[in-house]
Structure formats: structure tokens, C-alpha cells
Amino acid sequence: MRRGLLLLAVLLLAACGSGAETEWPGPPKAHADGSLSVKGFNDYLDEYEDYATSPEALAAEFLRLDEQRGARTSLMTSEPGEGGERAIVVATLAGVADDSVETVRYVLVVTKEKDGWRLESAVRTQRCRGGRGHAAFSAEPCV
């Protein structure tokens, strides 16, 4: 009994701490216009700066590309010339496992700050499967 209480106390103390996420749970749910809140992720980067070293590393962590499923995933970055302070990262997941959605696209705008890259904005759009809604990328839901 005593040993069980000691173990419980250790587990409770281990759960206490800075309150920071140890793993980013992935992008938040999109608003009706497709925009995603980025504040929580930027706060997360304050604790986990390794993900702020490049626009691509930031995008991969924010979107949790290691867990999202698509038959084909592409990540393209557009940056102004050498030493640019802003970049646009487009992540496209084609062939997602959904009966209505064919492709999901995220457009992330990132800016370079003194302590690394930070998300300025994020938008999620989707293209529907044939006969299931819009054929162009839109924030509108598929049927």
C-alpha cells in the first residue's frame, strides 16, 4: 500500500512542470474561411526552438506531416532572395484517405525573427473528389 502511494505521488509530481506541450498535437481546426490559429504553435516554439530553424522544419512540425496521410505529399517553399525575412510554404497532401476530400493544401506564411522562424498565418483548403463538391481548392466543405 505504502509503495503504491509513493508511486502515485511520483507520477503526480512528474505530471507537474512548465505546462508546455511535449509534442505538438497538430494543426488546430480551421475556421470557416480556412484560416488556422497560429498563436499556440508560436508559443510552443518558445520551448522547442529546434522546429524554428527553417521554414520547412516549422511547417513539418506544425502540420505533423509525420502523422498526416496522403498518397503523395509535397512541400514547396518560396523565399525572396538571399537573407529574406519572409517565406511561403505550401504543403499539399494528395490522395487523402477520405471519401469526399481528394487533396488538402496548407499555405503557411512564416517570418524570420531573431530567435528563428515563426508562423505569421496558416490557411487550409481542400479539393473534393469528383461528384463530391468543388473541384478547385476552397475552404468550403465537400459533400
N, C-alpha and C positions, 0 to 999 in steps of 0.2 A: 504494500500500500504506500509506504513511505517513498519507495523507489519510483512508483507511478506518479506521485505528486511532484517529485523532483523533476522527472521527465517533462511533465506538463508545464512546470514553471520555466524550464529551459526553453521549451517550444514557444511559450508566450513571449518570453524576452527576445527570442530570435525574431519573432514577427514584428517587434518594435524596431524603430530605426528612423531613418530620414524620411520615410514615407514615399520615396522615389520608386517608380516602377523599375523592376529589374529587367523587364523585357517589354518593349513597346507592343501593345496589343494589335496594332494595325490601324489603318485609316478610320476616322470616325465616319458615321453615317452621313451621306451627302444631304445638303439642303435641297429644296425643290429646284433651285437654279443650278444644281450640280456642284456648288462650292462646298469645300470641306474646311472645317475649323483647323487652324494650324498652331494655335497658341499652346495647346497641350504638348504637341510634339516639340516645339521650340523649348518649352520648359524641360522636357525630357533630355534634350541635347545639352542642357546645362550640366547634367550629371554624366552623360555618356557622349563626350566630345569626339570619340573615335568615328562616330557616324557623320560628323560635320566636316570631315577632311576634304570631301569633294562633292559636287552636285550629285554624282551617280551613287555614292555611298549613302548620302542623305535620302535620295529617292528610294533606293532599295530597302532601307530600314523603314521609312515612313509607310511605304506600301506593303511591307512584309512580303516582298517578291519571293522569298524562300518558301512561303506558305500558300500564295495565291496560285491557282491552277489555270493554265491556258495551254492549248496545244503549242502555241508559239508566243513567245514573249520578246518584245523589243524595247530597248531603252536608248533613246536618242537625246543628245544634249546639244543645244545651240548656245554658244557663248560669243560675246563680242571679242574683238582682238585680244592680244596678249594683255594680261593683267586686268581683265574685265571684272567688274564687281557684281554682275548680274548674269544669270543664265536661265534658260528654259529647258526643262527636262520633260520629255514626252515618253510615257510608258504605255505600251499597247499590249493587251492580253487578248489574243485571238483564239477562237475555238474554246471558249469557256464552257464549263460543264453546267449549262443552264438550258432549259427547253425553250426559252424566249430570247435570251441575250446571246448574240454571236461574239461580239467583241466589246471590250471595255477599254477606254482610254483615259489616262490621267495626264493632265498638263500642270506641271509644278513650276512656279517661278521662285527662284532662290537668289539670295543676295549674300555677298561675302562681307562678313564683319570681322572685327579684329580677332575674335576667338573661333572663327570658322564660318561655314555656310549655315544659313538659316532659311526656313521656308517663309516666303512672303505671301504666297497664295497657292491654292490647290483646287482643281476642278475635275470632277468625274463625269464622263459622258459615256454613252453606250450606243451600239448599233444593234438593232434587232435581227433575229433570224427571219428569213423570207416568210411573209404572211403573218408575222407576229408584231408588226408595228413599223416604225420609221426605219428607213434604210440608211439615213445619214446619222452621224454622231449627234446625240442630243441628250439632255438631262431628263427628257420625258421617259416615263416607264414604257416598257414593252408590254404586250398583252400576254 
